[in-house]
Structure formats: C-alpha cells, structure tokens
Amino acid sequence: MSIDVDDPEDRTGEVTLAFSLGAARRLADPAATFADAREWSRHVGVVANDAEAVERFVDEAGIDNDYALRNWDKWGTLGDVYEQTDAPRTVFVGTSAANRRVATHVGFEYVPIDEAAEKAGWALSDVERSSEPGGVSGFVDRLSRAVRDRLG
C-alpha cells in the first residue's frame, strides 16, 4: 500500500497532494508548508525515484510523508496513490516537464511549484536545498565539492 497514515478516517480534506522531491526542496520552510497543506488536504507527501533521498529529506525537514515509498519509482507510487485515495482531487506539485508527464499519465493534476506556492502563499527558497541525483545542480554541487576538496 502506498498511502501510509495512522488514521485515514480523520483525513477529510478535498485534495491528495504529492510533491516531487525537487519541488519539496524548493520550499523555504517545508514543515510550515506541510502543516498548512494538511489543513486542506487528505494526504500530503513527497515522491521521487530515490526512496532513500526522500526519506533523508523528510527526516531533515521534520515532516511526515503520507506515502510509503518502497523500492518503486514515482510513476508507480503516484499510480498506487491515485488508485487508493478517495479524495475528490489529486494534485502533483513538480518542477519539470517530466513531472508533468508523470502526473498526467497517472491521472493527477499537475501544478508547477512556483504556481502552487503563489496560490497557497508558501515561501520558496532561491535554490533547492540539495539536488536530486543526476540533476544540473547535482552536477554543480559535486563539482564544487571536488574543487573544495582539492583546494582544502
């Protein structure tokens, strides 16, 4: 099962909300954003192809993830969540065209993080906290560390 909540019957929001890891990392205060989203969402969580990276992020940010991420990609996780939720709306907040493809393929509405933040009044940081593996900023981070290590 992909939705992992203690008492789902207490969840009465109209939306099942999922953030890509990249979108969640753009949040200036993920804990405050998730607390706000829980006020009007039935389920809130983070999905990515790297379950360990999601686990690290939610632990560091101090947030609860309603989605159990086994060794499964975000396509499968979002598909499972879509099938299991009874919320009237399912929304995937992401950062890329690839996120949009995943969302529309599995039946979620797609909302870019900038638009979602503006509508909900969430603050965004200027840069992702850390990067998703393989991303451009991930390459820059690795290059920067390598240079610092050589100079250090």
C-alpha positions in Angstrom: 0.0 0.0 0.0 1.3 3.4 -0.9 -0.8 5.7 1.4 0.6 5.2 4.9 -1.4 7.2 7.5 -2.3 6.3 11.1 -6.0 7.2 11.0 -7.1 8.0 7.4 -10.7 8.4 8.5 -9.7 11.6 10.3 -8.5 13.0 7.0 -11.3 14.9 5.5 -9.6 17.3 3.0 -10.6 17.6 -0.6 -7.1 17.0 -2.1 -4.5 14.3 -2.1 -1.3 16.4 -2.6 2.1 15.0 -3.7 5.3 17.0 -4.1 8.2 15.9 -6.3 11.4 15.8 -4.3 12.7 18.8 -6.3 9.6 20.8 -5.5 9.7 20.0 -1.8 13.4 21.1 -1.8 12.4 24.5 -3.2 10.2 25.2 -0.2 11.7 27.7 2.2 10.1 26.0 5.2 8.9 22.5 4.3 7.5 21.9 7.8 5.3 25.0 7.7 4.2 24.2 4.1 3.2 20.7 5.0 1.4 21.9 8.2 -0.6 24.4 6.0 -1.3 21.8 3.3 -2.6 19.3 5.9 -5.3 21.8 6.9 -7.0 21.3 3.5 -5.5 18.1 2.1 -6.5 14.5 2.9 -2.9 13.2 2.3 0.4 15.1 1.8 3.7 13.7 0.8 6.9 13.6 -1.3 7.6 11.1 -4.1 10.7 10.5 -6.2 12.6 7.7 -7.9 15.0 7.6 -5.0 13.2 6.5 -1.8 16.3 6.9 0.3 16.7 10.6 -0.8 13.0 11.2 0.1 13.5 9.6 3.5 16.5 11.7 4.2 14.7 14.9 3.1 11.6 14.3 5.3 13.8 13.4 8.3 15.9 16.5 7.9 12.9 18.7 7.2 10.9 17.2 10.2 7.8 16.3 8.1 5.7 13.3 7.9 5.3 11.6 4.5 1.9 10.0 3.9 3.3 7.9 1.1 5.1 4.7 1.7 8.0 4.6 -0.8 9.2 1.1 -1.3 11.8 0.5 -3.9 9.5 1.9 -6.5 9.7 4.8 -8.9 7.4 7.9 -8.7 5.3 6.6 -11.6 4.4 3.5 -9.6 4.0 5.4 -6.3 1.7 8.1 -7.9 -0.3 5.4 -9.7 -0.8 3.5 -6.4 -1.7 6.7 -4.5 -4.2 7.7 -7.3 -5.9 4.3 -7.1 -6.0 4.3 -3.3 -7.1 7.8 -2.5 -10.8 8.7 -2.1 -10.1 12.5 -2.2 -12.0 14.3 -5.0 -8.8 15.9 -6.4 -5.3 14.6 -6.8 -2.5 17.2 -7.4 1.2 16.6 -8.1 3.4 19.6 -7.5 6.6 19.4 -9.5 9.4 21.2 -11.2 9.8 19.8 -14.7 8.2 18.6 -17.9 9.0 15.1 -16.8 7.0 15.7 -13.6 4.1 17.0 -15.8 4.2 13.8 -17.9 4.1 11.5 -14.8 1.2 13.5 -13.3 -0.9 13.5 -16.4 -0.2 9.8 -17.2 -1.4 8.6 -13.8 -4.4 11.0 -13.6 -3.1 13.7 -11.3 -3.5 17.4 -11.9 0.0 19.0 -12.4 0.9 22.3 -10.8 4.4 23.8 -11.1 5.9 24.6 -7.7 6.1 28.4 -8.4 2.3 28.5 -9.2 1.4 26.3 -6.2 3.5 28.5 -3.9 2.0 31.7 -5.2 -1.6 30.4 -4.9 -1.1 28.9 -1.4 1.1 31.7 0.0 4.1 29.3 0.6 7.6 30.8 0.6 10.2 29.4 -1.8 13.9 29.4 -1.4 16.1 30.8 -4.2 17.8 27.4 -4.7 16.9 23.8 -3.9 18.3 22.7 -0.5 20.2 19.9 -2.2 19.8 18.4 -5.6 18.2 15.3 -7.0 20.7 12.8 -8.3 21.7 13.5 -11.8 20.3 17.0 -12.0 22.2 20.0 -13.2 22.5 21.4 -9.7 23.7 18.0 -8.5 26.5 18.2 -11.0 27.4 21.7 -9.8 27.3 20.5 -6.2 29.6 17.5 -7.0 32.0 19.7 -9.0 32.1 22.3 -6.2 32.8 19.7 -3.6 35.6 18.2 -5.7 37.2 21.6 -6.1 36.9 22.4 -2.4 38.4 19.0 -1.6 41.4 19.6 -3.8 42.0 23.1 -2.5 41.2 22.3 1.1 
